[in-house]
């Protein structure tokens, strides 16, 4: 698959990582995953939480695309990318109210 096809997927996943309501859950569990040698500053922990959530979004959204690629006789790259993007957008829907709040300045 073309690397440029993944740019929208990564952009949407980053938005999900930053604005998702689930980032609070990942943040609260930082004693489980955050390394002891790193300074536990809230800004660093938050950004690491957003990165974890972004990565999980890309991984979960890629499952339907991988299944299509595996089960299709002749998988097309455009279809795989579209499925992956649709899955990423679907996982990002809970973050939209926070995105709209941030864009409105309130």
C-alpha positions as CSV (number, residue, x, y, z in Angstrom):
1,X,0.0,0.0,0.0
2,X,1.1,3.5,-0.8
3,X,2.5,5.5,2.2
4,X,0.7,8.6,1.1
5,X,-2.6,6.8,1.5
6,X,-1.9,6.4,5.3
7,X,-1.5,10.2,5.9
8,X,-5.2,10.9,6.4
9,X,-5.5,7.8,8.6
10,X,-2.7,9.0,10.8
11,X,-4.0,12.6,10.9
12,X,-7.5,11.4,12.0
13,X,-5.9,9.0,14.6
14,X,-3.8,11.9,16.1
15,X,-7.0,14.0,16.4
16,X,-8.6,11.0,18.1
17,X,-5.7,10.6,20.5
18,X,-5.7,14.2,21.6
19,X,-9.4,14.8,21.9
20,X,-10.9,11.4,22.7
21,X,-12.8,11.0,26.0
22,X,-10.8,7.8,26.4
23,X,-7.5,9.6,26.8
24,X,-8.5,10.3,30.4
25,X,-8.7,6.5,31.1
26,X,-5.3,6.0,29.6
27,X,-4.0,8.9,31.5
28,X,-5.3,7.6,34.8
29,X,-3.6,4.2,34.3
30,X,-0.2,5.8,33.8
31,X,1.3,4.0,36.8
32,X,0.8,0.8,34.8
33,X,2.5,1.8,31.5
34,X,4.6,4.9,32.3
35,X,8.3,4.1,32.9
36,X,9.5,4.8,36.5
37,X,12.7,6.5,35.3
38,X,10.7,9.2,33.4
39,X,9.5,12.3,35.2
40,X,5.8,12.0,35.9
41,X,4.9,15.5,34.6
42,X,1.2,15.8,33.7
43,X,2.0,17.3,30.3
44,X,4.3,14.5,29.3
45,X,2.0,11.8,30.6
46,X,-0.9,13.4,28.7
47,X,1.0,13.5,25.4
48,X,2.1,9.9,25.9
49,X,-1.5,8.9,26.6
50,X,-2.6,10.6,23.4
51,X,0.1,8.8,21.5
52,X,-0.9,5.4,22.9
53,X,-4.6,6.2,22.0
54,X,-3.6,7.3,18.5
55,X,-1.6,4.1,18.0
56,X,-4.5,2.0,19.3
57,X,-6.8,3.8,16.9
58,X,-4.6,2.9,13.9
59,X,-4.3,-0.7,15.0
60,X,-8.0,-1.3,15.6
61,X,-9.1,0.5,12.4
62,X,-6.6,-1.6,10.5
63,X,-8.3,-4.9,11.4
64,X,-11.2,-4.7,8.9
65,X,-8.8,-3.5,6.2
66,X,-6.5,-6.5,6.9
67,X,-9.5,-8.9,6.9
68,X,-10.6,-7.5,3.5
69,X,-7.1,-7.8,2.2
70,X,-6.8,-11.4,3.5
71,X,-10.2,-12.6,2.3
72,X,-10.4,-10.8,-1.1
73,X,-9.2,-12.6,-4.2
74,X,-7.7,-9.4,-5.6
75,X,-7.5,-6.7,-3.0
76,X,-7.2,-3.2,-4.2
77,X,-5.1,-0.7,-2.4
78,X,-7.7,2.1,-2.8
79,X,-10.3,-0.1,-1.1
80,X,-8.0,-1.1,1.7
81,X,-7.1,2.5,2.4
82,X,-10.7,3.5,2.3
83,X,-11.7,0.8,4.8
84,X,-8.9,1.8,7.1
85,X,-9.8,5.5,6.9
86,X,-13.5,4.7,7.5
87,X,-12.6,2.6,10.6
88,X,-10.4,5.4,11.9
89,X,-13.2,8.0,11.4
90,X,-15.7,5.7,13.1
91,X,-13.4,5.3,16.1
92,X,-12.9,9.1,16.2
93,X,-16.6,10.0,16.3
94,X,-16.7,10.1,20.2
95,X,-13.9,12.8,20.0
96,X,-15.9,15.1,17.8
97,X,-17.7,17.1,20.6
98,X,-14.3,17.8,22.1
99,X,-12.9,18.9,18.7
100,X,-15.9,21.2,18.1
101,X,-15.5,22.7,21.6
102,X,-11.8,23.3,21.0
103,X,-12.5,24.9,17.6
104,X,-15.1,27.2,19.0
105,X,-12.7,28.5,21.7
106,X,-14.8,27.4,24.6
